[in-house]
């Protein structure tokens, strides 16, 4: 199976490929050049690793060092619903029919993906199947789902400083789910713990007091 960064580059950035994946071909039938990117399109492109794929892609805009505005609340709602299904043990996600045709400007999506590809490739360089029970066992998926659900709630809070680090936690966990890499998912849980502390500090001390500490942690990671 092609790496996520390769599939996204081929599909959204029109990079030439002699051997397109079945997921790219199927999604290409859904997409129309110049149209919006729909959730239905993402579901088709995600294929068998759909939960990890969606968590990575939906958290990416807010997880970037320079987040794209306007994505955290709608994507947070979708990821919360997906997290509840991960907790419930679903293999394939369900989304309301009306959401599937919800469109997002393709130009903006392509811009976000272009910025995010270097970070995707950095994680892909170290990602491999290990400690797979963290990602595949009912207990492991329950814990990961609870963490993602909490981070999704934080992303929906309209207060500066409560979006980026929770999105980074979801992004890392999602990458672990993509490759059944429990070590990376555990790293994501660690990020979620840090994000919880940061959000709590913001509520207690105020966003301005926490900004420098948050930027320091982000610089250490990136």
N, C-alpha and C positions, 0 to 999 in steps of 0.2 A: 504494500500500500504506500502511495506517495506521501511524503511529508506534508504537513498542513501548509507550511509556507510555500511549498512548490505548487500545491493545488490552488491556493489563493492567488498566487502570482499568475498562474496560467489562466485562471478563470476571470479574475477581476482586472488584471493589468494586461491581458491579451498577449502574454509572452508566448512565443512560438513553442510548440511541442509536437513531436512526432507520434507520441503514444499517450493521448489524453486518457485519463482514468474514466471508468464507467460513471462515477459520480459527476465528473465534469460534463460528460456527454448528456447525462440525464438532466442536470441543472441547466445546461445550455438550451434545452427544449423549453424550459420554463421562462428563461430570461428573454427580454427583448432589448436590443441595443438602444441605449439612451433612456431606458425605462428606469423606474425606481427598483431598488432591491427589496424584495418582499420576504417575509418570514417563511413562506412556502418555498421560495427559492433556496433559502438557507437550509431548511429541513432536507430538501432534495440533495443539496451539495454535501451535507454532513454524513449521509450514509449510515453505516453500522456503528460509527463512533459518535453518534449524534449529540449525546449529553455533553461530553467533553468539548466537542466542536462548538456547540452553541454557547457554553459558558466562556470559552476563550474568546470567541468572536464578539459576543455581546458586552463583555467586560472591557475589551480592548480600547474603545474610545476614551473611557474614563480612567483606564490604567496607564495610559501614555504619560510621559513626563509633561507633555503639553496637551492636556485633555481637550477633546472637541466638545463644545458646549451643547446642551440640549438632548443628550443621550441618556444621562444617568437615571432620570426618573422613569421614562418608558421602558428602557432596557432593564432597569432594576425590577420593575413589575413583572416582566416576562421571566427574568431569572428567578424571582421568588416563586413563581408558579412552577417552574422547572425543578427547583430545589425541593418543593413539596412532593413532586412526583418521584424524585430520586429517593427521598425518604420512604415513600410508599412502596418502593421496589419496582417501579415500572421500568421496562426495558426500552420502550419507545415513548417519546414524549407526546402529550396531547396538548393542543392549544385551541382555544375557541375559533370556530370557523371564520368569524369576522376578523380575527387577528391575522390570519394567514395571508391575506391580501394587503395588509398594512404595508405601505411603501415608505422607503427611506431614500433620499436623494442619492442616486448612484455616484455622482461626482464626489460627494462628501464621503461616502463609504470607501471609494477608491483612495481618496486622500488619507483616510485613517489607516487603511490597510498598508499603504505605501510607507507611512511612518512606523507602523508596527512590525513590518517584516524583519528588520534587524533584531528586534527583541525576541520574536518568534524563533529565529534561527539560533540565537544564543541558547535558548532553553532546549531546542531540538538537538543541539550538539552534545548535551549531557543526558538527554532523556532516553530511557530504555525500560523494558519490562523488569520490574524488581519490586519486592514487597507487595506483590499484586493483590494480596488479600485486603489491603487498605482500600483499594479501588473496586474490588469485585465482591467482597463479602457483604451480607446484609448489614452487619454492624458498622463496617467501614463506610459504606454508602450512607448509612444513617448519620454518622458523625459528619461526614463531608457535606451532606445535604443540609444539616442544621447550621453548619458554619456558613454555607453559601446563602441560606435564607436570612441569617442575621446580617451578613454583609450587604445583601440586597436591600434590606430595610434601611441600613445606614446610607446607602447610595440615594435613597429616595428622600432623605432629609434635606430640605432646601437651606442648608447652612454651609458656607465655605469651609473646606477642609474635611468634610465627611464623605467625600466621593472617591478620591484617588486611591488611598490605601486599601479600603474595602474592595475596590475593583481589582487592585493588584492581587489581593488574596484569592478572589474568585478566579482570576486569570491563571494563577499558578496551580490551583486545585484542578481547574479544567484541563490544563495541560497534562497533569498527572493522570486524569481519567482518559485522555486520548490514547496514551501508551501503556495504561495499567502500571504506571510508575508510582508506586506508593511513596517512595522517598520524596519525589517532587510534590506530591499531594500533602505530605507531612510538612514540607517547607511552606506550602500554601496555608496550612492550618496555623503555623507559627506566625505568618504574616497577618492572618485574621485575628490572632490574639493581640498582636501589636496594634492593629487597626482599632480593635475594641478599646484598648487603653487610650489611644489617641482621641477617638471620638468621645470617650468619657471625660478626658481632660478638657476637650473643647467645651463641653457642656458645663464643666465645673469652673474652669479658669477663663474661658473665652477663647475664641479662634485666634486672636492676635498673639496671645501668649504662647500658643502651641505651634505657630507657623514655623519658627526657626527649627524646632526639634523635628517636625515632620519633614522639612526640607533636608535636614541632615540625614535622616534615615533613608529618604529617597535617593540621595546622592551616594550613599553607601551601597545601595542595591544596584543602581544603574551606573 
